[in-house]
Amino acid sequence: MIGQNIKFNLKSGITVALISIPLSVSLAVASNATPTMGILTAFWAGLIAALFGGTNYSVGIRQL
């Protein structure tokens, strides 16, 4: 059960990363920031969402 959840979580994490990283880089360039700032923003936003997210309907760590 746990191994299956890890596979699903890894697959969904890769999918989100494939969408969020190019999006944040393009938004950074559009706002006259560097692409590096966009990547850093995607990293910190994902980390904060994982730490403070907690419902069954959002991506993040489930609250027990």
CNS distance restraints for C-alpha pairs under 8 A (distance, minus, plus):
assign (resid   1 and name CA) (resid   5 and name CA) 6.36 0.50 0.50
assign (resid   2 and name CA) (resid   6 and name CA) 6.27 0.50 0.50
assign (resid   3 and name CA) (resid   7 and name CA) 6.39 0.50 0.50
assign (resid   4 and name CA) (resid   8 and name CA) 6.35 0.50 0.50
assign (resid   5 and name CA) (resid   9 and name CA) 5.98 0.50 0.50
assign (resid   6 and name CA) (resid  10 and name CA) 5.97 0.50 0.50
assign (resid   7 and name CA) (resid  11 and name CA) 6.15 0.50 0.50
assign (resid   8 and name CA) (resid  12 and name CA) 6.15 0.50 0.50
assign (resid   9 and name CA) (resid  13 and name CA) 5.95 0.50 0.50
assign (resid  10 and name CA) (resid  14 and name CA) 6.20 0.50 0.50
assign (resid  11 and name CA) (resid  15 and name CA) 6.29 0.50 0.50
assign (resid  12 and name CA) (resid  16 and name CA) 6.17 0.50 0.50
assign (resid  13 and name CA) (resid  17 and name CA) 6.13 0.50 0.50
assign (resid  14 and name CA) (resid  18 and name CA) 6.14 0.50 0.50
assign (resid  15 and name CA) (resid  19 and name CA) 6.59 0.50 0.50
assign (resid  16 and name CA) (resid  20 and name CA) 5.93 0.50 0.50
assign (resid  17 and name CA) (resid  21 and name CA) 5.75 0.50 0.50
assign (resid  18 and name CA) (resid  22 and name CA) 7.06 0.50 0.50
assign (resid  19 and name CA) (resid  23 and name CA) 6.30 0.50 0.50
assign (resid  20 and name CA) (resid  24 and name CA) 5.95 0.50 0.50
assign (resid  20 and name CA) (resid  42 and name CA) 6.50 0.50 0.50
assign (resid  21 and name CA) (resid  25 and name CA) 6.15 0.50 0.50
assign (resid  21 and name CA) (resid  38 and name CA) 7.59 0.50 0.50
assign (resid  21 and name CA) (resid  39 and name CA) 6.11 0.50 0.50
assign (resid  21 and name CA) (resid  42 and name CA) 6.11 0.50 0.50
assign (resid  22 and name CA) (resid  26 and name CA) 6.08 0.50 0.50
assign (resid  23 and name CA) (resid  27 and name CA) 6.15 0.50 0.50
assign (resid  24 and name CA) (resid  28 and name CA) 6.04 0.50 0.50
assign (resid  24 and name CA) (resid  38 and name CA) 4.83 0.50 0.50
assign (resid  24 and name CA) (resid  39 and name CA) 6.41 0.50 0.50
assign (resid  24 and name CA) (resid  41 and name CA) 7.11 0.50 0.50
assign (resid  24 and name CA) (resid  42 and name CA) 6.07 0.50 0.50
assign (resid  25 and name CA) (resid  29 and name CA) 6.27 0.50 0.50
assign (resid  25 and name CA) (resid  34 and name CA) 7.95 0.50 0.50
assign (resid  25 and name CA) (resid  35 and name CA) 4.93 0.50 0.50
assign (resid  25 and name CA) (resid  36 and name CA) 7.42 0.50 0.50
assign (resid  25 and name CA) (resid  37 and name CA) 7.65 0.50 0.50
assign (resid  25 and name CA) (resid  38 and name CA) 4.49 0.50 0.50
assign (resid  25 and name CA) (resid  39 and name CA) 6.08 0.50 0.50
assign (resid  26 and name CA) (resid  30 and name CA) 6.08 0.50 0.50
assign (resid  26 and name CA) (resid  35 and name CA) 7.43 0.50 0.50
assign (resid  26 and name CA) (resid  38 and name CA) 7.61 0.50 0.50
assign (resid  27 and name CA) (resid  31 and name CA) 6.19 0.50 0.50
assign (resid  27 and name CA) (resid  38 and name CA) 7.10 0.50 0.50
assign (resid  28 and name CA) (resid  32 and name CA) 6.36 0.50 0.50
assign (resid  28 and name CA) (resid  33 and name CA) 4.92 0.50 0.50
assign (resid  28 and name CA) (resid  34 and name CA) 6.13 0.50 0.50
assign (resid  28 and name CA) (resid  35 and name CA) 5.88 0.50 0.50
assign (resid  28 and name CA) (resid  37 and name CA) 6.70 0.50 0.50
assign (resid  28 and name CA) (resid  38 and name CA) 4.99 0.50 0.50
assign (resid  29 and name CA) (resid  33 and name CA) 5.35 0.50 0.50
assign (resid  29 and name CA) (resid  34 and name CA) 6.00 0.50 0.50
assign (resid  29 and name CA) (resid  35 and name CA) 6.09 0.50 0.50
assign (resid  29 and name CA) (resid  38 and name CA) 7.90 0.50 0.50
assign (resid  33 and name CA) (resid  37 and name CA) 6.58 0.50 0.50
assign (resid  33 and name CA) (resid  38 and name CA) 7.63 0.50 0.50
assign (resid  34 and name CA) (resid  38 and name CA) 6.85 0.50 0.50
assign (resid  35 and name CA) (resid  39 and name CA) 6.44 0.50 0.50
assign (resid  36 and name CA) (resid  40 and name CA) 6.22 0.50 0.50
assign (resid  37 and name CA) (resid  41 and name CA) 6.06 0.50 0.50
assign (resid  38 and name CA) (resid  42 and name CA) 6.24 0.50 0.50
assign (resid  39 and name CA) (resid  43 and name CA) 6.26 0.50 0.50
assign (resid  40 and name CA) (resid  44 and name CA) 6.21 0.50 0.50
assign (resid  41 and name CA) (resid  45 and name CA) 5.94 0.50 0.50
assign (resid  42 and name CA) (resid  46 and name CA) 6.05 0.50 0.50
assign (resid  43 and name CA) (resid  47 and name CA) 6.19 0.50 0.50
assign (resid  44 and name CA) (resid  48 and name CA) 6.09 0.50 0.50
assign (resid  45 and name CA) (resid  49 and name CA) 6.07 0.50 0.50
assign (resid  46 and name CA) (resid  50 and name CA) 6.07 0.50 0.50
assign (resid  47 and name CA) (resid  51 and name CA) 6.17 0.50 0.50
assign (resid  48 and name CA) (resid  52 and name CA) 6.04 0.50 0.50
assign (resid  48 and name CA) (resid  53 and name CA) 7.92 0.50 0.50
assign (resid  49 and name CA) (resid  53 and name CA) 5.24 0.50 0.50
assign (resid  49 and name CA) (resid  59 and name CA) 7.55 0.50 0.50
assign (resid  49 and name CA) (resid  60 and name CA) 6.16 0.50 0.50
assign (resid  50 and name CA) (resid  59 and name CA) 6.93 0.50 0.50
assign (resid  50 and name CA) (resid  60 and name CA) 4.01 0.50 0.50
assign (resid  50 and name CA) (resid  61 and name CA) 5.49 0.50 0.50
assign (resid  51 and name CA) (resid  60 and name CA) 6.81 0.50 0.50
assign (resid  51 and name CA) (resid  61 and name CA) 6.38 0.50 0.50
assign (resid  52 and name CA) (resid  60 and name CA) 7.50 0.50 0.50
assign (resid  52 and name CA) (resid  61 and name CA) 7.58 0.50 0.50
assign (resid  53 and name CA) (resid  58 and name CA) 6.78 0.50 0.50
assign (resid  53 and name CA) (resid  59 and name CA) 6.91 0.50 0.50
assign (resid  53 and name CA) (resid  60 and name CA) 5.01 0.50 0.50
assign (resid  53 and name CA) (resid  61 and name CA) 6.09 0.50 0.50
assign (resid  53 and name CA) (resid  62 and name CA) 7.08 0.50 0.50
assign (resid  54 and name CA) (resid  58 and name CA) 7.10 0.50 0.50
assign (resid  54 and name CA) (resid  60 and name CA) 6.26 0.50 0.50
assign (resid  54 and name CA) (resid  61 and name CA) 5.73 0.50 0.50
assign (resid  54 and name CA) (resid  62 and name CA) 4.52 0.50 0.50
assign (resid  54 and name CA) (resid  63 and name CA) 5.00 0.50 0.50
assign (resid  55 and name CA) (resid  60 and name CA) 7.97 0.50 0.50
assign (resid  55 and name CA) (resid  62 and name CA) 6.07 0.50 0.50
assign (resid  55 and name CA) (resid  63 and name CA) 7.14 0.50 0.50
assign (resid  56 and name CA) (resid  62 and name CA) 6.79 0.50 0.50
